[in-house]
């Protein structure tokens, strides 16, 4: 992690947001290395204004899904810039199923 990041209660905070998750100590944050984590946009209304003391509480008790910017599993992105790569396909399929169920 860059030296400019602060570690607070297992969260890494930098000017672009916060990382929280399960990373193996000493393991680099790159694909193929054990790392499950997510990033939070610090300007999202649900966490905006939180400081180093209150950030974790804001994430746990106030953080909305719009605050999640990225999510990684085993170091591989599954959500990027707030969107799942298959989000459009899943929504289209959901709409199709809803229409077939409700006849609209």
HUJO-V923386 format. One record per run of one state. SS is the DSSP state (H for helix, E for strand, L for the rest). FROM is the first residue (numbers start at 1). LEN is the number of residues. If there is no record, write none. Layout:
<<SS | FROM | LEN> <SS | FROM | LEN>>
This chain:
<<L | 1 | 5> <E | 6 | 3> <L | 9 | 2> <E | 11 | 4> <L | 15 | 2> <E | 17 | 7> <L | 24 | 11> <E | 35 | 6> <L | 41 | 14> <H | 55 | 8> <L | 63 | 2> <H | 65 | 3> <E | 68 | 6> <L | 74 | 2> <E | 76 | 5> <L | 81 | 2> <E | 83 | 2> <L | 85 | 2> <H | 87 | 16> <L | 103 | 2>>
